[in-house]
Amino acid sequence: MSDHPYSPDLATNDFHLFPELKNWLGGKKFQTTKELQRNVKARLTSLVESFFEEEIGNLVHRYNKCLNLHGDYVEK
């Protein structure tokens, strides 16, 4: 095991937010970058606090599993 184990399922930036945005953006078309930015900002603003609490809680649970496995890969 290296000093800094990497487990792709624990990458925080892809854990919950990017899949949510990817699903929401699917099939949508925007005329300008500003329009895209405005819509993404509105979507992020509309996500309820519980969405983030639940998903961060899931991340904490998976981090704990990884730590208990001494850095080995953690399945979903």
C-alpha distances in whole Angstrom, upper triangle without the diagonal:
4,7,8,7,10,12,15,17,16,18,21,23,23,23,27,29,29,29,32,33,33,35,37,38,38,42,43,44,45,48,46,43,45,46,42,41,44,43,39,40,42,40,37,40,41,38,39,37,36,34,31,31,30,28,26,26,24,22,21,21,18,17,17,16,13,13,14,11,9,8,8,11,14,18,21
4,5,6,9,12,15,17,16,17,20,22,22,22,26,28,27,28,31,33,32,34,37,37,38,41,42,43,44,46,44,41,43,44,40,39,42,41,37,38,41,39,36,39,40,37,38,36,35,33,31,31,30,28,26,26,25,22,22,22,19,17,18,18,14,14,16,14,11,9,11,13,16,19,22
4,6,10,13,16,18,16,17,19,21,22,22,26,28,28,29,32,33,33,35,37,37,38,42,42,44,44,46,44,41,42,43,40,38,41,41,37,37,40,38,35,38,39,36,37,35,34,33,30,30,30,27,25,26,24,21,21,22,19,16,18,18,14,13,16,15,11,10,12,15,17,21,23
4,6,10,13,15,13,13,15,18,19,19,22,24,24,25,28,29,29,31,33,34,35,38,39,40,40,42,40,37,38,40,36,35,37,37,33,33,36,34,31,34,36,33,33,31,31,29,26,27,27,24,22,23,22,18,18,19,17,14,16,16,12,12,15,14,11,9,11,13,15,19,21
4,7,10,12,11,12,14,17,17,17,21,23,22,23,26,27,27,29,32,32,33,36,37,39,39,42,40,37,38,39,36,34,37,36,32,33,36,33,31,33,35,32,32,31,30,28,25,26,25,22,20,21,20,16,17,17,14,12,14,14,10,10,13,11,9,6,8,9,12,15,17
4,6,9,8,8,12,14,14,14,18,19,19,20,23,24,23,26,28,28,29,32,33,35,36,38,37,33,35,36,32,31,34,33,29,30,33,30,28,31,32,29,30,28,28,25,23,24,23,20,18,20,18,15,16,16,13,11,14,14,10,12,15,13,11,8,8,8,10,13,15
4,6,6,7,11,13,12,12,15,18,17,17,20,22,21,23,26,27,27,30,32,33,34,37,36,33,35,35,31,30,33,32,28,29,31,29,26,29,30,27,28,27,26,23,21,22,21,17,17,18,15,12,14,14,10,10,13,11,8,11,13,11,11,8,7,6,7,10,12
4,5,5,9,11,9,9,13,15,14,14,17,19,18,20,22,23,23,27,28,30,31,34,33,30,31,32,28,27,30,28,25,26,29,26,24,27,28,25,26,25,24,21,20,21,20,16,16,18,15,12,15,15,12,12,15,14,11,14,17,15,15,11,11,8,9,10,11
4,6,8,10,8,7,11,13,13,12,15,17,17,18,21,22,22,26,27,29,31,34,33,30,32,31,28,27,29,28,24,25,27,24,22,25,26,22,23,23,21,19,17,18,16,13,13,14,11,9,12,12,9,10,13,11,10,13,15,14,15,12,11,8,7,7,8
4,6,9,8,7,10,13,13,14,16,18,18,20,22,23,24,28,28,30,31,34,33,30,31,31,28,27,29,27,24,25,27,24,21,24,25,22,22,21,20,18,16,16,15,12,11,12,10,7,9,10,7,7,11,10,9,11,14,13,14,11,11,9,8,10,10
4,6,6,6,10,11,11,12,15,16,16,18,20,21,22,26,26,28,28,31,30,27,28,28,25,24,26,25,21,22,24,22,19,22,24,21,22,21,20,18,15,17,16,13,12,14,12,9,12,13,11,10,14,14,12,14,17,17,17,13,14,12,12,13,13
4,5,5,8,9,10,11,13,14,15,17,19,20,21,25,25,27,27,30,29,25,26,27,23,22,24,23,19,19,22,19,16,19,20,17,19,17,17,15,12,14,14,10,9,12,11,8,10,13,11,10,14,15,14,15,18,19,19,16,17,15,14,15,14
4,6,7,7,7,10,11,12,13,15,16,17,19,22,22,24,24,27,25,22,23,23,20,18,20,20,16,16,19,17,14,17,19,16,18,17,18,15,12,15,15,12,11,15,14,11,14,16,14,14,18,19,17,19,22,22,22,19,20,17,17,17,16
4,6,6,5,7,9,10,10,13,15,15,16,20,20,22,23,26,25,22,23,23,20,19,21,20,16,17,20,17,15,18,19,16,18,18,18,15,13,16,15,11,12,15,13,11,14,16,14,14,18,18,17,19,22,21,22,19,19,16,15,15,14
4,6,7,7,9,11,12,13,15,17,18,22,22,25,25,29,28,25,26,25,22,21,23,21,18,19,20,17,15,18,19,15,17,16,15,12,11,13,12,8,9,11,9,7,11,12,10,12,15,15,15,17,19,19,20,17,17,15,13,13,11
4,6,6,6,9,10,11,12,14,16,20,20,22,23,27,26,23,24,23,20,19,20,18,15,16,17,14,12,15,15,12,13,13,13,9,8,11,10,6,8,11,9,9,12,14,13,14,17,18,18,20,22,22,23,21,21,18,16,15,13
4,6,5,6,9,10,11,12,14,18,17,20,20,23,22,20,20,20,16,15,17,15,11,13,14,11,9,12,13,10,12,13,13,10,9,12,12,9,10,13,13,12,15,17,16,17,20,21,21,23,25,25,26,23,24,21,19,19,16
4,5,5,6,9,10,10,12,16,16,18,18,21,21,18,19,19,15,15,17,15,11,13,15,12,11,14,15,13,16,16,17,13,12,16,15,12,13,17,15,14,18,19,18,19,22,22,22,24,27,26,27,24,24,21,19,19,17
4,5,5,6,8,10,10,14,15,18,19,23,22,20,21,20,17,17,19,16,13,15,17,13,13,16,16,13,16,17,17,13,13,16,15,12,14,17,15,14,18,19,17,19,22,22,21,24,26,26,27,24,23,20,19,17,15
4,5,5,6,9,10,14,14,17,18,22,21,19,20,19,15,16,17,14,11,13,14,10,10,13,12,10,13,14,14,10,11,14,13,11,14,16,15,15,18,19,19,20,23,23,23,26,28,28,29,26,26,23,21,20,17
4,5,5,6,8,12,11,14,14,18,18,16,17,15,12,12,13,11,8,11,11,8,8,12,12,11,14,16,16,13,13,17,16,14,16,19,18,18,21,22,21,23,26,26,26,29,31,31,32,28,28,25,24,23,20
4,5,5,6,10,10,13,14,18,18,16,18,16,13,14,16,13,10,14,15,12,12,16,15,14,17,19,19,16,16,20,19,16,18,21,19,19,23,24,22,24,27,27,26,29,31,31,32,28,28,24,23,22,19
4,6,5,9,10,13,15,19,20,19,20,18,15,16,17,14,12,15,15,12,13,16,15,14,17,19,18,15,16,19,18,16,19,21,19,20,23,24,22,25,28,27,27,30,32,31,33,30,29,26,24,22,19
4,6,8,8,12,13,17,18,17,17,15,12,14,14,10,9,12,12,8,11,13,12,11,15,17,18,14,16,19,18,17,19,22,21,21,25,25,25,27,29,29,29,32,34,34,35,32,32,29,27,25,22
4,6,5,8,10,14,14,14,15,13,9,12,13,9,8,12,12,10,12,15,14,14,18,20,21,17,19,22,21,19,22,25,23,23,27,28,27,28,31,31,31,34,36,36,37,33,33,30,28,27,24
4,6,9,12,15,16,16,18,15,13,15,16,13,12,16,16,13,15,18,17,17,20,23,23,19,21,24,23,21,24,26,24,24,28,29,27,29,32,32,32,35,37,36,37,34,33,29,28,26,24
4,7,10,13,15,16,18,15,13,16,17,14,14,18,17,15,18,20,19,20,23,26,26,23,24,28,27,25,27,30,28,28,32,33,31,33,36,36,35,38,40,39,41,37,37,33,32,30,27
4,7,10,12,13,14,11,9,13,13,10,11,15,14,13,16,18,17,18,22,24,25,22,23,27,26,25,27,30,29,29,32,33,32,34,37,37,36,39,41,41,42,39,38,35,33,32,29
4,7,9,11,12,10,8,12,13,11,12,15,15,15,18,20,19,21,24,27,28,25,26,30,30,27,30,33,32,31,35,36,35,36,39,39,39,42,44,43,44,41,40,37,36,34,32
4,6,7,9,6,6,9,10,9,11,14,14,14,17,19,19,20,24,27,28,26,26,30,30,28,30,33,32,32,35,37,36,37,40,40,40,42,45,44,45,41,41,38,37,36,34
4,7,9,7,8,11,12,12,14,16,16,17,20,21,22,24,27,30,32,29,29,33,34,32,33,37,36,35,38,40,39,40,43,44,43,45,48,47,48,44,44,41,40,39,37
4,5,5,6,9,10,11,12,14,15,17,19,20,21,23,27,29,31,28,28,32,33,31,32,35,35,34,37,39,38,39,42,43,42,44,47,46,46,43,43,40,40,39,37
4,5,5,6,9,10,10,12,14,15,16,18,20,21,25,27,29,26,26,30,31,28,29,33,32,31,34,36,35,35,39,40,39,41,44,43,43,40,40,37,37,36,34
4,5,5,6,9,10,10,12,14,15,16,18,20,24,25,28,26,25,29,30,28,29,33,33,32,34,37,36,36,40,41,40,42,45,45,44,41,42,39,38,38,36
4,5,5,6,9,10,11,12,14,15,16,19,22,24,27,24,25,28,29,27,29,32,32,31,34,36,36,36,40,40,40,42,45,45,45,42,42,39,38,37,35
4,5,5,6,9,10,11,12,14,15,17,20,23,25,22,22,26,26,24,26,29,29,28,31,33,32,33,36,37,36,38,41,41,41,38,38,35,34,34,31
4,5,5,6,9,10,11,12,14,16,19,21,23,21,20,24,25,23,24,28,28,27,29,32,31,31,35,36,35,37,40,40,40,37,37,35,34,33,31
4,6,5,6,9,10,11,12,15,18,20,23,20,20,24,25,24,25,28,29,28,31,33,33,33,36,37,37,39,42,42,42,39,40,37,36,35,33
4,5,5,6,9,10,10,13,16,19,21,18,19,23,23,22,23,27,27,26,29,31,31,32,35,36,35,38,40,40,41,38,38,35,34,33,30
4,5,5,6,8,10,11,14,16,19,16,16,20,21,19,20,24,24,23,26,28,27,28,31,32,32,34,37,37,37,34,35,32,30,30,27
4,5,5,6,9,10,13,15,18,16,15,19,20,19,20,23,24,23,26,28,28,28,31,33,32,34,37,37,38,35,36,33,32,31,29
4,6,5,6,9,12,14,17,15,16,19,20,19,21,24,24,24,27,29,29,30,33,34,34,36,38,39,40,37,38,35,33,32,30
4,5,5,6,10,13,15,12,13,17,17,16,18,21,21,22,24,26,26,27,30,31,31,33,36,36,37,34,35,32,30,29,26
4,5,5,9,10,13,11,10,14,15,14,15,18,19,19,21,24,24,24,27,29,29,30,33,34,34,32,32,30,28,27,25
4,6,8,10,13,11,11,15,16,16,17,20,21,21,23,25,26,27,29,31,31,33,35,36,37,34,35,33,31,30,27
4,6,9,11,10,12,14,16,16,17,20,21,21,23,25,26,27,30,31,32,33,35,36,37,35,36,33,31,30,27
4,7,8,7,8,11,12,12,14,16,17,18,20,22,22,24,26,27,28,30,32,33,34,32,32,30,27,26,23
4,5,6,7,9,10,12,13,15,16,17,19,21,22,23,25,27,28,29,31,33,34,32,33,30,28,27,24
4,5,5,6,9,10,11,12,14,15,17,18,20,21,23,25,26,27,29,30,32,30,31,29,26,26,23
4,5,5,6,8,10,10,12,14,15,16,18,20,21,23,24,25,27,29,30,28,29,27,24,24,21
4,6,5,6,9,10,11,12,14,16,17,18,20,21,23,24,26,27,29,27,27,25,22,21,18
4,5,5,6,8,10,10,12,14,15,16,18,20,21,22,24,26,27,25,26,24,21,21,18
4,6,5,6,9,10,10,12,14,15,17,18,20,21,23,24,26,24,25,24,21,21,18
4,6,5,6,9,10,11,13,14,16,17,19,20,21,23,25,23,24,22,19,18,15
4,5,5,6,9,10,11,12,14,15,17,18,20,21,23,21,21,19,16,16,13
4,5,5,6,9,10,10,12,14,15,16,18,20,21,19,20,19,16,17,14
4,5,5,6,9,10,11,13,14,15,17,19,20,19,20,19,16,16,14
4,5,5,6,9,10,11,12,14,15,17,19,17,18,16,13,13,10
4,5,5,6,9,10,10,12,14,15,16,15,16,14,11,12,10
4,5,5,6,9,10,10,12,14,15,14,16,15,12,14,13
4,6,5,6,9,10,11,13,14,14,15,14,11,12,11
4,5,5,6,9,10,11,12,11,11,10,7,9,8
4,5,5,6,9,10,10,9,11,11,9,11,11
4,5,5,6,9,10,10,11,12,10,12,13
4,5,5,6,9,9,9,9,7,9,10
4,5,5,6,5,6,7,6,9,11
4,5,5,6,8,10,10,13,15
4,5,8,9,11,10,13,15
4,6,5,8,8,11,14
4,6,9,10,14,16
4,7,8,12,15
4,6,10,13
4,7,10
4,7
4
